[in-house]
């Protein structure tokens, strides 16, 4: 596992639509009191448990006004943020012409990586894991939020 940066170090980038993505490398902290969304706090607690799995490379938890990122390789934060953003946008573009409604769960399998994306209304989660990982185990942790 790579060395983690302190909470005070942040990287701010914009996605292709100009929305700001604030990223923070974290260890084992609680969401700040400034975040008033209880769903975000519940998701944060669930993702902290999932992050402890050896096959999980990292995650991005994004709310309306905040995003929390924990990635093993801090040099790839922007790449993973772009992959996550493009996955959500592509899912919307594919679903629209077929009138499929909102896309809630997406799995992207790459050569060396698997990406699980969850759209939970105001919050989105992207979990990056080893390709051979079983994403269905991770989905079970979010069943209460997806119902």
Chimera marker file (.cmm) of the C-alpha trace (Angstrom):
<marker_set name="trace">
<marker id="1" x="0.000" y="0.000" z="0.000" r="1" g="1" b="0" radius="0.5"/>
<marker id="2" x="1.301" y="3.434" z="-0.817" r="1" g="1" b="0" radius="0.5"/>
<marker id="3" x="1.994" y="6.239" z="1.611" r="1" g="1" b="0" radius="0.5"/>
<marker id="4" x="-1.027" y="8.386" z="2.338" r="1" g="1" b="0" radius="0.5"/>
<marker id="5" x="-0.996" y="12.169" z="2.294" r="1" g="1" b="0" radius="0.5"/>
<marker id="6" x="-2.434" y="14.227" z="5.096" r="1" g="1" b="0" radius="0.5"/>
<marker id="7" x="-5.974" y="15.599" z="5.012" r="1" g="1" b="0" radius="0.5"/>
<marker id="8" x="-4.684" y="19.124" z="4.528" r="1" g="1" b="0" radius="0.5"/>
<marker id="9" x="-3.329" y="18.392" z="1.046" r="1" g="1" b="0" radius="0.5"/>
<marker id="10" x="-5.923" y="18.938" z="-1.675" r="1" g="1" b="0" radius="0.5"/>
<marker id="11" x="-6.037" y="18.907" z="-5.442" r="1" g="1" b="0" radius="0.5"/>
<marker id="12" x="-8.790" y="20.775" z="-7.276" r="1" g="1" b="0" radius="0.5"/>
<marker id="13" x="-9.639" y="20.000" z="-10.900" r="1" g="1" b="0" radius="0.5"/>
<marker id="14" x="-12.524" y="20.659" z="-13.262" r="1" g="1" b="0" radius="0.5"/>
<marker id="15" x="-14.330" y="17.960" z="-15.221" r="1" g="1" b="0" radius="0.5"/>
<marker id="16" x="-15.245" y="18.477" z="-18.878" r="1" g="1" b="0" radius="0.5"/>
<marker id="17" x="-18.476" y="20.248" z="-17.976" r="1" g="1" b="0" radius="0.5"/>
<marker id="18" x="-16.584" y="22.716" z="-15.779" r="1" g="1" b="0" radius="0.5"/>
<marker id="19" x="-17.807" y="21.295" z="-12.459" r="1" g="1" b="0" radius="0.5"/>
<marker id="20" x="-15.202" y="21.500" z="-9.720" r="1" g="1" b="0" radius="0.5"/>
<marker id="21" x="-13.968" y="18.263" z="-8.224" r="1" g="1" b="0" radius="0.5"/>
<marker id="22" x="-12.228" y="18.748" z="-4.895" r="1" g="1" b="0" radius="0.5"/>
<marker id="23" x="-10.123" y="15.752" z="-3.975" r="1" g="1" b="0" radius="0.5"/>
<marker id="24" x="-8.651" y="14.902" z="-0.622" r="1" g="1" b="0" radius="0.5"/>
<marker id="25" x="-6.300" y="12.078" z="0.222" r="1" g="1" b="0" radius="0.5"/>
<marker id="26" x="-7.497" y="10.720" z="3.534" r="1" g="1" b="0" radius="0.5"/>
<marker id="27" x="-6.588" y="8.041" z="6.012" r="1" g="1" b="0" radius="0.5"/>
<marker id="28" x="-9.271" y="7.224" z="8.570" r="1" g="1" b="0" radius="0.5"/>
<marker id="29" x="-11.243" y="10.366" z="9.300" r="1" g="1" b="0" radius="0.5"/>
<marker id="30" x="-14.859" y="11.324" z="9.754" r="1" g="1" b="0" radius="0.5"/>
<marker id="31" x="-16.636" y="13.590" z="7.295" r="1" g="1" b="0" radius="0.5"/>
<marker id="32" x="-16.471" y="17.208" z="8.356" r="1" g="1" b="0" radius="0.5"/>
<marker id="33" x="-19.244" y="18.814" z="10.334" r="1" g="1" b="0" radius="0.5"/>
<marker id="34" x="-19.765" y="21.324" z="7.516" r="1" g="1" b="0" radius="0.5"/>
<marker id="35" x="-21.356" y="18.579" z="5.422" r="1" g="1" b="0" radius="0.5"/>
<marker id="36" x="-25.015" y="18.504" z="6.418" r="1" g="1" b="0" radius="0.5"/>
<marker id="37" x="-26.089" y="15.597" z="4.162" r="1" g="1" b="0" radius="0.5"/>
<marker id="38" x="-26.688" y="12.534" z="6.390" r="1" g="1" b="0" radius="0.5"/>
<marker id="39" x="-26.730" y="10.266" z="3.319" r="1" g="1" b="0" radius="0.5"/>
<marker id="40" x="-23.195" y="11.380" z="2.457" r="1" g="1" b="0" radius="0.5"/>
<marker id="41" x="-22.048" y="10.608" z="5.998" r="1" g="1" b="0" radius="0.5"/>
<marker id="42" x="-23.669" y="7.140" z="5.871" r="1" g="1" b="0" radius="0.5"/>
<marker id="43" x="-22.068" y="6.420" z="2.501" r="1" g="1" b="0" radius="0.5"/>
<marker id="44" x="-18.726" y="7.612" z="3.835" r="1" g="1" b="0" radius="0.5"/>
<marker id="45" x="-18.928" y="5.154" z="6.731" r="1" g="1" b="0" radius="0.5"/>
<marker id="46" x="-19.809" y="2.286" z="4.360" r="1" g="1" b="0" radius="0.5"/>
<marker id="47" x="-17.023" y="3.141" z="1.937" r="1" g="1" b="0" radius="0.5"/>
<marker id="48" x="-14.425" y="3.290" z="4.735" r="1" g="1" b="0" radius="0.5"/>
<marker id="49" x="-15.159" y="-0.377" z="5.496" r="1" g="1" b="0" radius="0.5"/>
<marker id="50" x="-14.952" y="-1.357" z="1.824" r="1" g="1" b="0" radius="0.5"/>
<marker id="51" x="-11.685" y="0.557" z="1.408" r="1" g="1" b="0" radius="0.5"/>
<marker id="52" x="-9.997" y="-1.813" z="3.864" r="1" g="1" b="0" radius="0.5"/>
<marker id="53" x="-10.334" y="-4.692" z="1.382" r="1" g="1" b="0" radius="0.5"/>
<marker id="54" x="-7.034" y="-5.703" z="-0.232" r="1" g="1" b="0" radius="0.5"/>
<marker id="55" x="-8.555" y="-5.768" z="-3.742" r="1" g="1" b="0" radius="0.5"/>
<marker id="56" x="-9.884" y="-2.183" z="-3.554" r="1" g="1" b="0" radius="0.5"/>
<marker id="57" x="-7.509" y="0.335" z="-5.114" r="1" g="1" b="0" radius="0.5"/>
<marker id="58" x="-9.492" y="3.382" z="-4.040" r="1" g="1" b="0" radius="0.5"/>
<marker id="59" x="-12.723" y="5.321" z="-4.307" r="1" g="1" b="0" radius="0.5"/>
<marker id="60" x="-14.321" y="8.643" z="-5.119" r="1" g="1" b="0" radius="0.5"/>
<marker id="61" x="-17.378" y="9.662" z="-3.112" r="1" g="1" b="0" radius="0.5"/>
<marker id="62" x="-18.973" y="12.781" z="-4.584" r="1" g="1" b="0" radius="0.5"/>
<marker id="63" x="-21.818" y="14.788" z="-3.084" r="1" g="1" b="0" radius="0.5"/>
<marker id="64" x="-23.468" y="18.020" z="-4.173" r="1" g="1" b="0" radius="0.5"/>
<marker id="65" x="-20.754" y="20.262" z="-2.784" r="1" g="1" b="0" radius="0.5"/>
<marker id="66" x="-17.952" y="17.914" z="-1.791" r="1" g="1" b="0" radius="0.5"/>
<marker id="67" x="-15.926" y="14.952" z="-3.011" r="1" g="1" b="0" radius="0.5"/>
<marker id="68" x="-13.752" y="12.632" z="-0.967" r="1" g="1" b="0" radius="0.5"/>
<marker id="69" x="-11.046" y="10.627" z="-2.708" r="1" g="1" b="0" radius="0.5"/>
<marker id="70" x="-8.808" y="7.882" z="-1.398" r="1" g="1" b="0" radius="0.5"/>
<marker id="71" x="-6.588" y="6.268" z="-4.058" r="1" g="1" b="0" radius="0.5"/>
<marker id="72" x="-3.493" y="4.094" z="-3.498" r="1" g="1" b="0" radius="0.5"/>
<marker id="73" x="-1.461" y="5.920" z="-6.150" r="1" g="1" b="0" radius="0.5"/>
<marker id="74" x="-1.911" y="9.646" z="-5.590" r="1" g="1" b="0" radius="0.5"/>
<marker id="75" x="-0.365" y="10.407" z="-8.990" r="1" g="1" b="0" radius="0.5"/>
<marker id="76" x="-3.422" y="8.872" z="-10.672" r="1" g="1" b="0" radius="0.5"/>
<marker id="77" x="-6.131" y="10.838" z="-8.849" r="1" g="1" b="0" radius="0.5"/>
<marker id="78" x="-6.919" y="13.030" z="-11.850" r="1" g="1" b="0" radius="0.5"/>
<marker id="79" x="-6.970" y="10.047" z="-14.231" r="1" g="1" b="0" radius="0.5"/>
<marker id="80" x="-9.359" y="8.145" z="-11.979" r="1" g="1" b="0" radius="0.5"/>
<marker id="81" x="-11.542" y="11.239" z="-11.520" r="1" g="1" b="0" radius="0.5"/>
<marker id="82" x="-11.792" y="11.649" z="-15.294" r="1" g="1" b="0" radius="0.5"/>
<marker id="83" x="-12.574" y="7.939" z="-15.797" r="1" g="1" b="0" radius="0.5"/>
<marker id="84" x="-15.283" y="8.155" z="-13.155" r="1" g="1" b="0" radius="0.5"/>
<marker id="85" x="-16.820" y="11.327" z="-14.591" r="1" g="1" b="0" radius="0.5"/>
<marker id="86" x="-16.794" y="9.973" z="-18.142" r="1" g="1" b="0" radius="0.5"/>
<marker id="87" x="-18.394" y="6.697" z="-17.016" r="1" g="1" b="0" radius="0.5"/>
<marker id="88" x="-21.348" y="8.539" z="-15.496" r="1" g="1" b="0" radius="0.5"/>
<marker id="89" x="-21.719" y="10.812" z="-18.537" r="1" g="1" b="0" radius="0.5"/>
<marker id="90" x="-21.474" y="7.925" z="-21.013" r="1" g="1" b="0" radius="0.5"/>
<marker id="91" x="-24.090" y="5.914" z="-19.133" r="1" g="1" b="0" radius="0.5"/>
<marker id="92" x="-26.504" y="8.851" z="-19.369" r="1" g="1" b="0" radius="0.5"/>
<marker id="93" x="-25.806" y="9.295" z="-23.091" r="1" g="1" b="0" radius="0.5"/>
<marker id="94" x="-26.377" y="5.607" z="-23.805" r="1" g="1" b="0" radius="0.5"/>
<marker id="95" x="-29.570" y="5.357" z="-21.742" r="1" g="1" b="0" radius="0.5"/>
<marker id="96" x="-31.280" y="8.490" z="-23.119" r="1" g="1" b="0" radius="0.5"/>
<marker id="97" x="-32.028" y="7.385" z="-26.723" r="1" g="1" b="0" radius="0.5"/>
<marker id="98" x="-33.435" y="4.089" z="-25.481" r="1" g="1" b="0" radius="0.5"/>
<marker id="99" x="-35.532" y="5.740" z="-22.753" r="1" g="1" b="0" radius="0.5"/>
<marker id="100" x="-34.022" y="3.477" z="-20.101" r="1" g="1" b="0" radius="0.5"/>
<marker id="101" x="-34.365" y="6.002" z="-17.311" r="1" g="1" b="0" radius="0.5"/>
<marker id="102" x="-31.689" y="6.783" z="-14.780" r="1" g="1" b="0" radius="0.5"/>
<marker id="103" x="-28.643" y="4.541" z="-14.677" r="1" g="1" b="0" radius="0.5"/>
<marker id="104" x="-28.001" y="3.478" z="-11.104" r="1" g="1" b="0" radius="0.5"/>
<marker id="105" x="-25.098" y="1.009" z="-11.307" r="1" g="1" b="0" radius="0.5"/>
<marker id="106" x="-22.305" y="0.672" z="-13.857" r="1" g="1" b="0" radius="0.5"/>
<marker id="107" x="-19.402" y="-1.754" z="-14.011" r="1" g="1" b="0" radius="0.5"/>
<marker id="108" x="-16.473" y="-1.113" z="-16.329" r="1" g="1" b="0" radius="0.5"/>
<marker id="109" x="-13.870" y="-3.834" z="-16.745" r="1" g="1" b="0" radius="0.5"/>
<marker id="110" x="-10.536" y="-2.756" z="-18.160" r="1" g="1" b="0" radius="0.5"/>
<marker id="111" x="-7.390" y="-4.751" z="-18.777" r="1" g="1" b="0" radius="0.5"/>
<marker id="112" x="-6.063" y="-4.328" z="-15.222" r="1" g="1" b="0" radius="0.5"/>
<marker id="113" x="-8.878" y="-2.553" z="-13.390" r="1" g="1" b="0" radius="0.5"/>
<marker id="114" x="-12.547" y="-2.854" z="-12.552" r="1" g="1" b="0" radius="0.5"/>
<marker id="115" x="-14.643" y="0.234" z="-11.843" r="1" g="1" b="0" radius="0.5"/>
<marker id="116" x="-17.961" y="0.111" z="-10.008" r="1" g="1" b="0" radius="0.5"/>
<marker id="117" x="-20.034" y="3.309" z="-10.229" r="1" g="1" b="0" radius="0.5"/>
<marker id="118" x="-23.178" y="3.956" z="-8.196" r="1" g="1" b="0" radius="0.5"/>
<marker id="119" x="-25.514" y="6.889" z="-8.776" r="1" g="1" b="0" radius="0.5"/>
<marker id="120" x="-27.411" y="7.445" z="-5.537" r="1" g="1" b="0" radius="0.5"/>
<marker id="121" x="-29.275" y="10.648" z="-6.357" r="1" g="1" b="0" radius="0.5"/>
<marker id="122" x="-27.307" y="13.555" z="-4.924" r="1" g="1" b="0" radius="0.5"/>
<marker id="123" x="-24.308" y="11.320" z="-4.228" r="1" g="1" b="0" radius="0.5"/>
<marker id="124" x="-22.187" y="9.202" z="-6.534" r="1" g="1" b="0" radius="0.5"/>
<marker id="125" x="-19.583" y="6.585" z="-5.725" r="1" g="1" b="0" radius="0.5"/>
<marker id="126" x="-16.811" y="5.201" z="-7.904" r="1" g="1" b="0" radius="0.5"/>
<marker id="127" x="-14.892" y="2.243" z="-6.521" r="1" g="1" b="0" radius="0.5"/>
<marker id="128" x="-11.701" y="1.182" z="-8.247" r="1" g="1" b="0" radius="0.5"/>
<marker id="129" x="-10.595" y="-2.407" z="-7.706" r="1" g="1" b="0" radius="0.5"/>
<marker id="130" x="-8.451" y="-5.181" z="-9.100" r="1" g="1" b="0" radius="0.5"/>
<marker id="131" x="-9.931" y="-6.702" z="-12.248" r="1" g="1" b="0" radius="0.5"/>
<marker id="132" x="-10.575" y="-10.088" z="-10.603" r="1" g="1" b="0" radius="0.5"/>
<marker id="133" x="-12.568" y="-8.569" z="-7.732" r="1" g="1" b="0" radius="0.5"/>
<marker id="134" x="-16.184" y="-9.529" z="-7.105" r="1" g="1" b="0" radius="0.5"/>
<marker id="135" x="-18.129" y="-6.268" z="-7.257" r="1" g="1" b="0" radius="0.5"/>
<marker id="136" x="-21.367" y="-7.946" z="-6.115" r="1" g="1" b="0" radius="0.5"/>
<marker id="137" x="-19.973" y="-8.203" z="-2.577" r="1" g="1" b="0" radius="0.5"/>
<marker id="138" x="-19.380" y="-4.469" z="-2.594" r="1" g="1" b="0" radius="0.5"/>
<marker id="139" x="-22.866" y="-3.755" z="-3.960" r="1" g="1" b="0" radius="0.5"/>
<marker id="140" x="-24.385" y="-5.543" z="-0.951" r="1" g="1" b="0" radius="0.5"/>
<marker id="141" x="-22.896" y="-2.905" z="1.350" r="1" g="1" b="0" radius="0.5"/>
<marker id="142" x="-24.941" y="-0.230" z="-0.452" r="1" g="1" b="0" radius="0.5"/>
<marker id="143" x="-28.274" y="-2.080" z="-0.715" r="1" g="1" b="0" radius="0.5"/>
<marker id="144" x="-29.989" y="0.058" z="1.958" r="1" g="1" b="0" radius="0.5"/>
<marker id="145" x="-29.054" y="3.242" z="0.064" r="1" g="1" b="0" radius="0.5"/>
<marker id="146" x="-30.141" y="1.929" z="-3.347" r="1" g="1" b="0" radius="0.5"/>
<marker id="147" x="-33.619" y="0.796" z="-2.298" r="1" g="1" b="0" radius="0.5"/>
<link id1="1" id2="2" r="1" g="1" b="0" radius="0.2"/>
<link id1="2" id2="3" r="1" g="1" b="0" radius="0.2"/>
<link id1="3" id2="4" r="1" g="1" b="0" radius="0.2"/>
<link id1="4" id2="5" r="1" g="1" b="0" radius="0.2"/>
<link id1="5" id2="6" r="1" g="1" b="0" radius="0.2"/>
<link id1="6" id2="7" r="1" g="1" b="0" radius="0.2"/>
<link id1="7" id2="8" r="1" g="1" b="0" radius="0.2"/>
<link id1="8" id2="9" r="1" g="1" b="0" radius="0.2"/>
<link id1="9" id2="10" r="1" g="1" b="0" radius="0.2"/>
<link id1="10" id2="11" r="1" g="1" b="0" radius="0.2"/>
<link id1="11" id2="12" r="1" g="1" b="0" radius="0.2"/>
<link id1="12" id2="13" r="1" g="1" b="0" radius="0.2"/>
<link id1="13" id2="14" r="1" g="1" b="0" radius="0.2"/>
<link id1="14" id2="15" r="1" g="1" b="0" radius="0.2"/>
<link id1="15" id2="16" r="1" g="1" b="0" radius="0.2"/>
<link id1="16" id2="17" r="1" g="1" b="0" radius="0.2"/>
<link id1="17" id2="18" r="1" g="1" b="0" radius="0.2"/>
<link id1="18" id2="19" r="1" g="1" b="0" radius="0.2"/>
<link id1="19" id2="20" r="1" g="1" b="0" radius="0.2"/>
<link id1="20" id2="21" r="1" g="1" b="0" radius="0.2"/>
<link id1="21" id2="22" r="1" g="1" b="0" radius="0.2"/>
<link id1="22" id2="23" r="1" g="1" b="0" radius="0.2"/>
<link id1="23" id2="24" r="1" g="1" b="0" radius="0.2"/>
<link id1="24" id2="25" r="1" g="1" b="0" radius="0.2"/>
<link id1="25" id2="26" r="1" g="1" b="0" radius="0.2"/>
<link id1="26" id2="27" r="1" g="1" b="0" radius="0.2"/>
<link id1="27" id2="28" r="1" g="1" b="0" radius="0.2"/>
<link id1="28" id2="29" r="1" g="1" b="0" radius="0.2"/>
<link id1="29" id2="30" r="1" g="1" b="0" radius="0.2"/>
<link id1="30" id2="31" r="1" g="1" b="0" radius="0.2"/>
<link id1="31" id2="32" r="1" g="1" b="0" radius="0.2"/>
<link id1="32" id2="33" r="1" g="1" b="0" radius="0.2"/>
<link id1="33" id2="34" r="1" g="1" b="0" radius="0.2"/>
<link id1="34" id2="35" r="1" g="1" b="0" radius="0.2"/>
<link id1="35" id2="36" r="1" g="1" b="0" radius="0.2"/>
<link id1="36" id2="37" r="1" g="1" b="0" radius="0.2"/>
<link id1="37" id2="38" r="1" g="1" b="0" radius="0.2"/>
<link id1="38" id2="39" r="1" g="1" b="0" radius="0.2"/>
<link id1="39" id2="40" r="1" g="1" b="0" radius="0.2"/>
<link id1="40" id2="41" r="1" g="1" b="0" radius="0.2"/>
<link id1="41" id2="42" r="1" g="1" b="0" radius="0.2"/>
<link id1="42" id2="43" r="1" g="1" b="0" radius="0.2"/>
<link id1="43" id2="44" r="1" g="1" b="0" radius="0.2"/>
<link id1="44" id2="45" r="1" g="1" b="0" radius="0.2"/>
<link id1="45" id2="46" r="1" g="1" b="0" radius="0.2"/>
<link id1="46" id2="47" r="1" g="1" b="0" radius="0.2"/>
<link id1="47" id2="48" r="1" g="1" b="0" radius="0.2"/>
<link id1="48" id2="49" r="1" g="1" b="0" radius="0.2"/>
<link id1="49" id2="50" r="1" g="1" b="0" radius="0.2"/>
<link id1="50" id2="51" r="1" g="1" b="0" radius="0.2"/>
<link id1="51" id2="52" r="1" g="1" b="0" radius="0.2"/>
<link id1="52" id2="53" r="1" g="1" b="0" radius="0.2"/>
<link id1="53" id2="54" r="1" g="1" b="0" radius="0.2"/>
<link id1="54" id2="55" r="1" g="1" b="0" radius="0.2"/>
<link id1="55" id2="56" r="1" g="1" b="0" radius="0.2"/>
<link id1="56" id2="57" r="1" g="1" b="0" radius="0.2"/>
<link id1="57" id2="58" r="1" g="1" b="0" radius="0.2"/>
<link id1="58" id2="59" r="1" g="1" b="0" radius="0.2"/>
<link id1="59" id2="60" r="1" g="1" b="0" radius="0.2"/>
<link id1="60" id2="61" r="1" g="1" b="0" radius="0.2"/>
<link id1="61" id2="62" r="1" g="1" b="0" radius="0.2"/>
<link id1="62" id2="63" r="1" g="1" b="0" radius="0.2"/>
<link id1="63" id2="64" r="1" g="1" b="0" radius="0.2"/>
<link id1="64" id2="65" r="1" g="1" b="0" radius="0.2"/>
<link id1="65" id2="66" r="1" g="1" b="0" radius="0.2"/>
<link id1="66" id2="67" r="1" g="1" b="0" radius="0.2"/>
<link id1="67" id2="68" r="1" g="1" b="0" radius="0.2"/>
<link id1="68" id2="69" r="1" g="1" b="0" radius="0.2"/>
<link id1="69" id2="70" r="1" g="1" b="0" radius="0.2"/>
<link id1="70" id2="71" r="1" g="1" b="0" radius="0.2"/>
<link id1="71" id2="72" r="1" g="1" b="0" radius="0.2"/>
<link id1="72" id2="73" r="1" g="1" b="0" radius="0.2"/>
<link id1="73" id2="74" r="1" g="1" b="0" radius="0.2"/>
<link id1="74" id2="75" r="1" g="1" b="0" radius="0.2"/>
<link id1="75" id2="76" r="1" g="1" b="0" radius="0.2"/>
<link id1="76" id2="77" r="1" g="1" b="0" radius="0.2"/>
<link id1="77" id2="78" r="1" g="1" b="0" radius="0.2"/>
<link id1="78" id2="79" r="1" g="1" b="0" radius="0.2"/>
<link id1="79" id2="80" r="1" g="1" b="0" radius="0.2"/>
<link id1="80" id2="81" r="1" g="1" b="0" radius="0.2"/>
<link id1="81" id2="82" r="1" g="1" b="0" radius="0.2"/>
<link id1="82" id2="83" r="1" g="1" b="0" radius="0.2"/>
<link id1="83" id2="84" r="1" g="1" b="0" radius="0.2"/>
<link id1="84" id2="85" r="1" g="1" b="0" radius="0.2"/>
<link id1="85" id2="86" r="1" g="1" b="0" radius="0.2"/>
<link id1="86" id2="87" r="1" g="1" b="0" radius="0.2"/>
<link id1="87" id2="88" r="1" g="1" b="0" radius="0.2"/>
<link id1="88" id2="89" r="1" g="1" b="0" radius="0.2"/>
<link id1="89" id2="90" r="1" g="1" b="0" radius="0.2"/>
<link id1="90" id2="91" r="1" g="1" b="0" radius="0.2"/>
<link id1="91" id2="92" r="1" g="1" b="0" radius="0.2"/>
<link id1="92" id2="93" r="1" g="1" b="0" radius="0.2"/>
<link id1="93" id2="94" r="1" g="1" b="0" radius="0.2"/>
<link id1="94" id2="95" r="1" g="1" b="0" radius="0.2"/>
<link id1="95" id2="96" r="1" g="1" b="0" radius="0.2"/>
<link id1="96" id2="97" r="1" g="1" b="0" radius="0.2"/>
<link id1="97" id2="98" r="1" g="1" b="0" radius="0.2"/>
<link id1="98" id2="99" r="1" g="1" b="0" radius="0.2"/>
<link id1="99" id2="100" r="1" g="1" b="0" radius="0.2"/>
<link id1="100" id2="101" r="1" g="1" b="0" radius="0.2"/>
<link id1="101" id2="102" r="1" g="1" b="0" radius="0.2"/>
<link id1="102" id2="103" r="1" g="1" b="0" radius="0.2"/>
<link id1="103" id2="104" r="1" g="1" b="0" radius="0.2"/>
<link id1="104" id2="105" r="1" g="1" b="0" radius="0.2"/>
<link id1="105" id2="106" r="1" g="1" b="0" radius="0.2"/>
<link id1="106" id2="107" r="1" g="1" b="0" radius="0.2"/>
<link id1="107" id2="108" r="1" g="1" b="0" radius="0.2"/>
<link id1="108" id2="109" r="1" g="1" b="0" radius="0.2"/>
<link id1="109" id2="110" r="1" g="1" b="0" radius="0.2"/>
<link id1="110" id2="111" r="1" g="1" b="0" radius="0.2"/>
<link id1="111" id2="112" r="1" g="1" b="0" radius="0.2"/>
<link id1="112" id2="113" r="1" g="1" b="0" radius="0.2"/>
<link id1="113" id2="114" r="1" g="1" b="0" radius="0.2"/>
<link id1="114" id2="115" r="1" g="1" b="0" radius="0.2"/>
<link id1="115" id2="116" r="1" g="1" b="0" radius="0.2"/>
<link id1="116" id2="117" r="1" g="1" b="0" radius="0.2"/>
<link id1="117" id2="118" r="1" g="1" b="0" radius="0.2"/>
<link id1="118" id2="119" r="1" g="1" b="0" radius="0.2"/>
<link id1="119" id2="120" r="1" g="1" b="0" radius="0.2"/>
<link id1="120" id2="121" r="1" g="1" b="0" radius="0.2"/>
<link id1="121" id2="122" r="1" g="1" b="0" radius="0.2"/>
<link id1="122" id2="123" r="1" g="1" b="0" radius="0.2"/>
<link id1="123" id2="124" r="1" g="1" b="0" radius="0.2"/>
<link id1="124" id2="125" r="1" g="1" b="0" radius="0.2"/>
<link id1="125" id2="126" r="1" g="1" b="0" radius="0.2"/>
<link id1="126" id2="127" r="1" g="1" b="0" radius="0.2"/>
<link id1="127" id2="128" r="1" g="1" b="0" radius="0.2"/>
<link id1="128" id2="129" r="1" g="1" b="0" radius="0.2"/>
<link id1="129" id2="130" r="1" g="1" b="0" radius="0.2"/>
<link id1="130" id2="131" r="1" g="1" b="0" radius="0.2"/>
<link id1="131" id2="132" r="1" g="1" b="0" radius="0.2"/>
<link id1="132" id2="133" r="1" g="1" b="0" radius="0.2"/>
<link id1="133" id2="134" r="1" g="1" b="0" radius="0.2"/>
<link id1="134" id2="135" r="1" g="1" b="0" radius="0.2"/>
<link id1="135" id2="136" r="1" g="1" b="0" radius="0.2"/>
<link id1="136" id2="137" r="1" g="1" b="0" radius="0.2"/>
<link id1="137" id2="138" r="1" g="1" b="0" radius="0.2"/>
<link id1="138" id2="139" r="1" g="1" b="0" radius="0.2"/>
<link id1="139" id2="140" r="1" g="1" b="0" radius="0.2"/>
<link id1="140" id2="141" r="1" g="1" b="0" radius="0.2"/>
<link id1="141" id2="142" r="1" g="1" b="0" radius="0.2"/>
<link id1="142" id2="143" r="1" g="1" b="0" radius="0.2"/>
<link id1="143" id2="144" r="1" g="1" b="0" radius="0.2"/>
<link id1="144" id2="145" r="1" g="1" b="0" radius="0.2"/>
<link id1="145" id2="146" r="1" g="1" b="0" radius="0.2"/>
<link id1="146" id2="147" r="1" g="1" b="0" radius="0.2"/>
</marker_set>
